Amino acid sequence: MNLIFTGGGTGGHLVIALSLAEKAREQGHKVMFIGSTSGQDRQWFGESPIFDEVHFLDTTGVVNKSGFGKLAALWKVFKALLHSRVIIRAFKADAVVSVGGFSAAPAAMAAVTTGVPLYIHEQNAITGKLNRLLRPFAKRFFSSYEEGQNRCDYPVHPRYFENSRIRDSIKTVIFLGGSQGAKFINDLALEIAPWLQSGGIHIIHQCGFKEEERVREAYHALGIDAEVYGFTTQIAELCEKSDFAISRSGASTLWELCAAKIPAFFIPFPHAAADHQFHNAQYILKHDCGWCERQNEGLSHKLQEAILSDIKPKSEALSHLIAPNGAKHIIEIIENR
């Protein structure tokens, strides 16, 4: 089959495109990526050996624009849609797989207008605007939060499953603020660090490039030997060493922690579109597998209570929320269309 993957703008979308494309290529399919010149698409896939072809079209986000800016963005999408139709036909695509984000709009809409089957993967508990618009035209809609035929296991790297284990005590905590870091979580970590040290708990902290120097100096001033990373591609290995996480609740991080069976105290990013991080975390709370608190003052006491609680039942329950081979199963469904 000839499969086109489209979408992106941010890492949360692109990591799914990568996971699905890798699995499709393993299965012997020819794969192409269509993204945008804006966002992180080119950084991820500009030199990628995974794809047989890559195309980056001149588009930007629409929903964050107003007035003339919105009209200009829509005009770019329309021109990119026409270009995508040409690309789709030349590639003789059997299917287009959208992973959402503004980058997905031209190729996903081009699939609809050319009659090529469209498949959509939604990463979050709240469906994005583009995915809501295109869902009625999709041959299949994949979500890890819905029940029934649409439900799929989130495509998580096998390392998280291979290294997973049931946690019954806490010797190491990991603070995760996402690829850019999160100042609120960094400050919370530094506030609670002396208490953690007094309990013999080791700290791993991914704090973001911009905050790395400040956070390192703060731990040094406190006399605490924490593992600090501005950014790292070794999150799976760090998770293997960790027993408890304090984290934002972006979809990929949330499901990676599930796969690793690490109980987490989620603090959703308050400005996420449609408050999707909060709703992502609610899925975990619904199954009594973790904690979620809004970003505000006074969280250290609630965090201490969570760390002192019996985490084993939550760690065991996490294993029932996700199974391995999510990407493989999605590709198999597309193969059997």
ABEGO torsion letter per residue (X at the ends): XBBBBBEEGBAAAAAAAAAAAAAAAAAGBBBBBBBBABEAAAAAAAABAABABBBBBBBBBAAABBEAAAAAAAAAAAAAAAAAAAAAAAAGBABBBBAEEAAAAAAAAAAAAAGBBBBBBBABABBBAAAAAAAAABABBBBAABBEAABBBBBBBAAAAAABBBBABBABBBBBAEAAEBAAAAAAAAAAAAAAAAAGBBBBBBAEAAAAAAAAAAAAAAGBBBBBBABBAAAAAAAAABABBBBBABAAAAAAAAAAGBBBBBBBBAABBGGAAAAAAAAAAAAGABBBBBBBBGAAAAAAAAAABBAAAAAAAAAAABBBGAAAAAAAAAAAX
